[in-house]
Structure formats: structure tokens, C-alpha cells
Amino acid sequence: MSTIFEKDGYKFFFYSNEHLPIHAHVRHGGGEAVFDVEDIIELRESQNMKMNELRKALMLATENRNLILEKWHEHIG
């Protein structure tokens, strides 16, 4: 697992065996979600995250999209 960034208790990361499309995983509390970030930022799936947590995660993914893309290309090649 490779951490992209952490903020306000949200941890954005990649797994070591990632695949396209470009996406980021995020954990908060006991939940996890996946956001596609290649073209538009879109929630792909979530488990055990409340709506307000997903909204915050979406906001953080949007604010940090360029960082996520940069780290993806460093991590995946």
C-alpha cells in the first residue's frame, strides 16, 4: 500500500497491484471508498462510509486530484 496523502482522518492510498482506470482508495473510520479520478472524479464504490464522510472524501479528492494523478504515475509508471 502506498499512501498518497492524509488529511482530517482520511487516508488516500493505492494498493500495490493497481489497474486502470486511475483511481484512489480512501479510508476513514471503519469505512473505505474508491474514487475514479482520470476524467471526472466519481465515486465507484464504498463500504461502511456515511454520506457526510463520502462528501468530505469527494471534496478532498477534488482538491487533491493533481496530486493523486502525479502519485499514480510515480507508483504505476
Rosetta silent file (secondary structure, phi, psi, omega in degrees, C-alpha in Angstrom):
SEQUENCE: MSTIFEKDGYKFFFYSNEHLPIHAHVRHGGGEAVFDVEDIIELRESQNMKMNELRKALMLATENRNLILEKWHEHIG
SCORE:     score description
SCORE:     0.000 S_00000001
   1 L     0.000  135.824 -179.547    0.000    0.000    0.000 S_00000001
   2 E  -121.269  118.524 -178.526    1.316    3.439   -0.942 S_00000001
   3 E   -75.216  133.467  175.964   -0.080    6.486    0.845 S_00000001
   4 E   -89.394  -54.195  174.686   -0.965    9.457   -1.355 S_00000001
   5 E  -166.741  163.626  175.977   -1.903   11.852    1.451 S_00000001
   6 E  -131.202  138.527  176.947   -3.745   12.046    4.769 S_00000001
   7 E  -156.921  134.719  175.129   -5.996   14.846    5.987 S_00000001
   8 L    52.629   34.005  178.920   -8.633   15.173    8.706 S_00000001
   9 L    85.055    1.938  176.993   -8.532   11.425    9.404 S_00000001
  10 E   -99.805  128.548  179.732   -8.945   10.468    5.718 S_00000001
  11 E  -114.514  115.922  177.162   -6.155    8.361    4.245 S_00000001
  12 E   -97.001  135.863 -174.626   -5.881    8.245    0.436 S_00000001
  13 E  -158.070  167.965  171.591   -3.777    5.420   -0.959 S_00000001
  14 E  -116.617  150.068  167.332   -3.056    2.932   -3.745 S_00000001
  15 L   -84.942  163.613 -175.688   -2.666   -0.808   -3.427 S_00000001
  16 L   -71.687  -20.862 -176.647    0.495   -2.335   -4.889 S_00000001
  17 L  -112.409   46.566 -174.658   -1.333   -4.150   -7.711 S_00000001
  18 L   -68.947  165.403 -175.515   -3.414   -1.264   -9.097 S_00000001
  19 L  -145.688  163.319  175.292   -5.094   -1.195  -12.507 S_00000001
  20 L   -73.174  155.352    1.889   -6.791    1.307  -14.781 S_00000001
  21 L   -74.183  164.137  179.826   -8.837    3.447  -14.668 S_00000001
  22 L   -62.366  128.262 -176.300   -6.881    5.840  -12.483 S_00000001
  23 E  -153.052  167.377  176.608   -8.430    5.796   -9.033 S_00000001
  24 E  -135.494  143.609  173.392   -7.671    6.255   -5.352 S_00000001
  25 E   -93.748  150.051  176.809   -8.811    4.377   -2.275 S_00000001
  26 E  -140.027  135.934  175.820   -9.723    6.289    0.859 S_00000001
  27 E  -116.657  142.027  173.507  -10.223    5.089    4.432 S_00000001
  28 E  -151.948  127.924 -177.218  -11.939    6.920    7.215 S_00000001
  29 L    58.560 -128.792  179.233  -13.008    5.345   10.478 S_00000001
  30 L   -98.004   10.549 -175.774  -14.116    1.819    9.659 S_00000001
  31 E  -112.356  166.162  178.193  -15.057    2.547    6.050 S_00000001
  32 E  -145.268  146.224  177.331  -13.384    2.588    2.665 S_00000001
  33 E  -140.040  163.620  177.048  -14.304    4.074   -0.706 S_00000001
  34 E  -127.942  129.597  176.878  -12.851    4.206   -4.205 S_00000001
  35 E  -117.374  126.132  169.043  -12.912    7.294   -6.402 S_00000001
  36 E   -75.159  139.246 -177.012  -12.134    7.266  -10.122 S_00000001
  37 L  -132.097    4.397 -173.059  -10.153   10.411  -10.911 S_00000001
  38 L   -64.822  -57.850 -178.781   -8.983   10.018  -14.519 S_00000001
  39 L  -101.168  -59.419  173.774  -11.561   12.149  -16.360 S_00000001
  40 L  -125.339  156.742  178.651  -14.004   13.248  -13.704 S_00000001
  41 L   -85.396  121.168 -173.202  -13.943   12.491  -10.015 S_00000001
  42 E  -143.391  134.056  175.310  -16.592    9.887   -9.376 S_00000001
  43 E   -68.653  123.510  178.029  -17.390    7.547   -6.516 S_00000001
  44 E   -93.099  -43.899 -179.219  -17.019    3.975   -7.759 S_00000001
  45 E  -160.924  159.434  176.012  -17.802    2.081   -4.573 S_00000001
  46 E  -153.649  152.503  176.388  -17.943    2.437   -0.820 S_00000001
  47 E  -138.357  125.529  173.446  -18.303    0.274    2.251 S_00000001
  48 L    61.086   29.357  173.531  -19.272    1.459    5.720 S_00000001
  49 L  -113.958  135.312  179.144  -18.874    5.172    4.992 S_00000001
  50 L   -77.201  161.263 -177.972  -21.636    7.612    5.856 S_00000001
  51 H   -57.846  -42.473 -179.735  -22.900   10.160    3.334 S_00000001
  52 H   -66.649  -32.238  176.217  -21.197   13.076    5.113 S_00000001
  53 H   -69.348  -39.709  177.986  -17.905   11.122    5.127 S_00000001
  54 H   -65.842  -39.259  177.477  -18.273   10.414    1.403 S_00000001
  55 H   -62.128  -43.306  178.526  -18.963   14.102    0.705 S_00000001
  56 H   -64.899  -42.958  178.840  -15.823   15.082    2.613 S_00000001
  57 H   -62.431  -40.668  177.818  -13.783   12.393    0.821 S_00000001
  58 H   -62.854  -43.205  178.735  -15.088   13.645   -2.533 S_00000001
  59 H   -61.167  -44.418  179.357  -14.121   17.201   -1.621 S_00000001
  60 H   -65.834  -40.082  177.646  -10.611   16.066   -0.625 S_00000001
  61 H   -63.536  -40.646  179.201  -10.228   14.001   -3.807 S_00000001
  62 H   -64.707  -46.639 -179.920  -11.314   17.004   -5.884 S_00000001
  63 H   -63.787  -28.834 -174.245   -8.914   19.365   -4.112 S_00000001
  64 L  -113.551   20.746 -176.885   -6.037   16.897   -4.496 S_00000001
  65 H   -55.239  -47.398 -178.555   -6.776   15.450   -7.954 S_00000001
  66 H   -61.076  -39.408  176.909   -3.462   16.660   -9.428 S_00000001
  67 H   -64.542  -43.204  178.982   -1.526   15.110   -6.550 S_00000001
  68 H   -59.771  -46.033  179.740   -3.413   11.817   -6.975 S_00000001
  69 H   -63.465  -42.910  178.844   -2.614   11.762  -10.712 S_00000001
  70 H   -60.993  -48.077 -179.701    1.036   12.614  -10.071 S_00000001
  71 H   -65.472  -35.665  177.223    1.400    9.892   -7.436 S_00000001
  72 H   -57.634  -50.372 -177.025   -0.419    7.379   -9.692 S_00000001
  73 H   -66.598  -32.551  173.886    2.128    7.918  -12.464 S_00000001
  74 H   -67.919  -42.040 -174.379    5.002    7.627   -9.964 S_00000001
  75 H   -77.210  -43.827 -174.587    3.517    4.461   -8.442 S_00000001
  76 H   -91.769  -33.676  179.305    2.251    2.689  -11.561 S_00000001
  77 L   112.190    0.000    0.000    4.687    4.056  -14.141 S_00000001
